[in-house]
Amino acid sequence: MTALTGPAAGESVELFGKQRAALADVVAITVTPFDADGRIEQKTYRALVRRLLDGGVRTLTPNGNTSEFYSLTPEERRTEVELTVAEADGAAQIIAGVGQETGAAVSAAREARAAGADMVMIHQPVHPYVSQDGWLDYHRTIAEAVPELGVVPYVRSAMIEGATIARLGEACPNVIGVKYAAGDPVRFAAVARDAGLERFVWVAGLAELSAPAYFACGATGFTSGLVNVAPRVSLEMLHALRAADYPAAMRVWELIRPLEELRAERGSEYNVTVVKEALAVLGLCRRDVRAPSSLLPEALRPVVAEMIDGWDAR
């Protein structure tokens, strides 16, 4: 493969600058609402995106894990990107989630570009056997297919080395950020420095509960599914972290901890389920999720309602 030469025009540099700034923010992972027949409720989806925008969110990721990426069809993923771009109408940077086998990921990235997305976030490879060189080749192939877009690898494995990420950045200037979700702040600090702390925008990929520790180690943005429920809460944490006001950030941390811990129970079996339950409590969408996720047990539904009471989420 031929290495990219990088953006040569001032306009491209400025565009990547906007994209980098958008990653150093609350990166909202959108929720996919379903109707009673299991189809995407497009009007409701756009209303949820509008609520995020009106709440001050300026970076949106359709087709993330909170979007139930792996349960959506290719056509549904394409529709979700198109709906997000249309509703945002230039008011936010759009990072389309892509992934699965290389050809499918490349096709999805090109479709996202055609739809008007600004970046792609490459989901972690699902293959059970991943080598450093194979990980590099996979991401490089996708990044080279869309050199006009910013590219953000989603790193969930602590086995991916900083040196490998650095090699990807050398080959592909449009790889501008890393969503890091390996769950170990010490490992994150080492990987970020080995890869290039300033070369990439480092995004805490395990949402608000990980954000204070990751920011202390060099992250400047964090992803969030909870932001769909209460944009103000997530943005309050971001503002505290930008000001290095860790006591204020931890007050938000303590507020959201019960809900986030429920999402994380038993290998995160309720990750999306709890967010949709909270949105159902607020009357914003149905609670339906697709297998292999499942509805929250009825006994836990009032628990979620109590958890979000007083969040100023309505």
Secondary structure, 3 states (H helix, E strand, C coil): CCCCCCCCCHHHHHHHHHHHHHHCCEEEECCCCECCCCCECHHHHHHHHHHHHHCCCCEEECCCHHHCHHHCCHHHHHHHHHHHHHHHCCCCEEEEEECCCHHHHHHHHHHHHHHCCCEEEECCCCCCCCCHHHHHHHHHHHHHHCCCCEEEEEECCCCCCHHHHHHHHHHCCCECEEEECCCCHHHHHHHHHHHCCCCCEEEECCHHHHHHHHHHCCCCEEEECHHHCCHHHHHHHHHHHHCCCHHHHHHHHHHHHHHHHHHHHHHHCCHHHHHHHHHHHCCCCCCCCCCCCCCCCHHHHHHHHHHHCCCCCC
